[in-house]
């Protein structure tokens, strides 16, 4: 009866970690709204990269342990 609670807790932690990473990484990599307005394709490419790396970090830290 505790598996569901454990999975729900891990899911919540994973979402929080992912959201934190996705909000922090653009700042550290200087991905700004100015870049978005000047070069949308480059901005999308870099944000997609951030999403992929954040997913990988979350999986390695919380899921695959």
Backbone torsions as a table, in degrees:
resi	resn	phi	psi	omega
1	UNK	NA	-3.8	-177.1
2	UNK	-101.1	-9.2	-177.5
3	UNK	-62.8	-45.2	-179.8
4	UNK	-59.8	-44.4	179.6
5	UNK	-62.9	-41.2	178.9
6	UNK	-63.4	-46.9	179.7
7	UNK	-62.6	-40.7	178.2
8	UNK	-64.3	-39.6	179.4
9	UNK	-66.4	-43.2	178.3
10	UNK	-64.4	-40.3	178.5
11	UNK	-61.4	-44.5	179.1
12	UNK	-63.4	-44.9	178.3
13	UNK	-62.1	-41.1	-179.5
14	UNK	-64.3	-44.3	178.8
15	UNK	-62.8	-43.0	179.6
16	UNK	-64.2	-43.9	179.8
17	UNK	-63.9	-44.5	179.0
18	UNK	-60.0	-48.0	-179.3
19	UNK	-62.1	-39.9	178.6
20	UNK	-64.3	-46.6	179.3
21	UNK	-61.6	-44.1	-177.7
22	UNK	-67.6	-26.7	177.5
23	UNK	-85.1	-27.5	-178.1
24	UNK	-87.7	-38.1	-173.9
25	UNK	-61.3	-40.5	177.9
26	UNK	-61.3	-34.4	179.1
27	UNK	-65.3	-43.9	-178.3
28	UNK	-72.4	-23.1	-179.0
29	UNK	-102.6	10.1	176.5
30	UNK	56.4	44.4	174.8
31	UNK	-98.1	107.4	-169.7
32	UNK	-115.3	171.4	173.8
33	UNK	-66.0	-27.5	176.9
34	UNK	-64.5	-43.9	175.6
35	UNK	-60.6	-41.8	180.0
36	UNK	-59.6	-41.0	-178.5
37	UNK	-77.5	-27.7	-177.4
38	UNK	-88.6	-36.6	-175.5
39	UNK	-146.5	84.7	-174.1
40	UNK	-63.4	-38.8	-179.2
41	UNK	-64.9	-40.5	177.3
42	UNK	-65.7	-40.4	178.5
43	UNK	-62.0	-45.5	179.1
44	UNK	-63.2	-43.4	179.4
45	UNK	-59.5	-46.4	-177.6
46	UNK	-69.8	-37.5	177.9
47	UNK	-68.7	-37.8	175.5
48	UNK	-62.2	-38.9	176.9
49	UNK	-62.2	-42.5	178.1
50	UNK	-61.9	-44.2	179.3
51	UNK	-60.9	-43.0	-179.8
52	UNK	-65.8	-44.0	-179.8
53	UNK	-67.5	-39.3	178.2
54	UNK	-63.4	-42.0	177.4
55	UNK	-61.5	-42.6	179.8
56	UNK	-64.6	-42.2	178.7
57	UNK	-61.9	-46.9	-179.2
58	UNK	-61.0	-45.6	-179.8
59	UNK	-62.0	-44.0	-178.6
60	UNK	-68.6	-33.4	-177.3
61	UNK	-84.4	-35.1	-172.5
62	UNK	-115.5	-32.5	-170.6
63	UNK	-95.5	-49.0	-172.2
64	UNK	-90.6	20.5	-179.6
65	UNK	-84.1	NA	NA
